[in-house]
Amino acid sequence: MMRVFFTLLILLIVVISVSGYYFSRKKFSLLNTVHHVDLKKYAGIWYEIARLPNSFEKKCQCVEANYTIENGYIGVTNTCLKNKKYQSVQGKAWPVKDSNQSKLKVQFFWPFKGNYWIIYLDEYYQYAIVGEPRRKYLWILARQRTISEDKLKKLISIAKQANFDVKKLIKTEQSSCQ
């Protein structure tokens, strides 16, 4: 009886492990990124146009990110207006090996790193969509604080095609910013 129990237990563990591996790999493998990113062109200020809700940007408006090319990494400064005060956080990012710089690892607090995958980038580096493979985070970015509704609809459509829950998108307030 004990032998049957252990055999079933081992079989259950194998099934759970294999199915967990399959489903986690499936989610990660289905998010495509752009073919190549020239980080020198990508550097500079990007304004957040819309995002999926997240705890670290709760009540943020006037959100912007500034990327700088540093010695061996990319400097990241995220700024937002929260409770009538500008707040900034600084971090670092590194390209993921063999990703043509379209996938980055970003770190704001050691030892935690997150995925920063560029899933859309127009040829002039004016619009970008950034997400991560679990589709928990998504940002629509532009070089200007505001964009046309038509352009926003096109970018949202791209995010929807990548299986992000665009119904939850929050448009970032940028009109009252300096």
N, C-alpha and C positions, 0 to 999 in steps of 0.2 A: 504494500500500500504506500509506504514512504517513497519507494522508488518511482511509482506512478506519479505521485505528488511532485517530486523533484523534476521529473521529466516534463510534466505539464508546466511547471513554474519556469523552467529553462526555455521551453517552447514559447511561452507567453512573453518572456523577456526578449527573445529573439524577434518575435513578431512586432512588438512595440518598438524595438530599436530600429528595425528595418523600415517600418512604416514612418516613424519619426524622421529618419534620415531621408527617406523618399520625399516626404512632404516638405521638409525644410529645404532640401535641394531644389525641389520644384519651384518653390517661391523665389529662391535666390537666383535660379537660372533664368527665369522668365523676364526679368527686368533688364531690358537692353539699355545700353548707354550709347552716347555718340561715339563715332569712330575714333576721333582724336581731338584733344584740346591743347591749344597753344597757351600755356599758362601765362606767358608774358602779355598776350592779348586779353586773357581772362582777368588779369590783375586789375585793380582799381575798385571803384565804388559801384555796388549793385544795390538797387532799392527793392525791397520786398513788396510785391504787388498783391500776393495772396499766399496763404499757407494752410496746411491742415492744423487743427488745434494741437497745442502741446503745452506742457506745464511751464516751460522756461520762457515762453513769450506771452503768457497770460496778461491781458490788458495792455499789451504793447502796441504802440502806433509809431509812425515815423521810423520804421525799421530799415536799417541799412547795414550792409556788410562791406568792409574794405579789405581787399586781399592784396598783399604785398609779397614780392619775391624776395626771400631772405637767403641766407647762406645755408643751403641744404634743405629748406622747407618753405612753406608758404605761411606768412603771418596772416592771422585772421582777427579782425576787430569788428564785433557786432555791436551795434548801438540801437537803442530804442528809447522812445519817450514813454515813461510809465509814471503815473501819478504826478504829472507835470514836471518831472525831472528826467533828464537824459541819463541813461545808464549804459555802460559799455562793459563788455567782457572780451578778453583777448585769448586767443588760442593759436594752435599750429595745425597745419595740415601737410600730409605727404601723399604723393601719388602711389597708388597700389601698383606693384610690379606687374608688367605685361598688360596694363590697361590703357596704354597710350594717353595717360594722364586724364582719362575721363572718369576714373574712380579714385576718390581720395579717402584717406582716413583722417578724421579731424579730432582734435583733442583740446578741450577747454579746461578739464580738471583731470589731473593724473590720478589714477591710472586708466581712466575711462576714455575709450575711443569710439567714435561713431562713423558710420558710412555716409559719404557725401558723393553720390553718383550723379553725374551730369547726364540727364536722359534726353535733353533737348538743348541745342545751342544754335542760334541762327548764324549764318555765314559772316555777319558783320559784328558778332559778339555784342549785340544789343539786347537780346532776350535769352533767358535760360530757364530751364526747369530742372530742379535738383530734388532727388528723392533718395530712398534707400530701399533695399530689396524686400523688406517685410511690409513696405508701403504704409508704415506708421507715420512717417514724416514726408512732407512735400512742401517745396517752396517754388513759387513763380517769381522770377526776378527780372528786372529791367534796369537799363542804365539811366532812365528818367524816373522821377517819382510817380508819374501817372502814365497810363497808356490808354489807347482807345478801347472801347467796349468790344469792337470787332476783333482786335488783336487779342484781348483777354479771352474771348470765346474760343479763338483758335488754339491758344495755349492750354486752356482747360480741356479742350477736345483731345489734345495730345496726351495730357495726363490721364484722361478717362480711358483712352486706348491702351495705356500702360497699366490699367487696372487699379488706379487710385480711386478712392471714394471721394469724388469731386463734389458731392452733395454737402460734404462737411467743410468745404473750403471757406476760409474767412478772408474777406478782402481787407487788406491793410490800409488803415487810414493814413494818408500821406498829404492831405490837402492843407493841414494846419502846421506843417513843418517848416523849419528854417532852411 
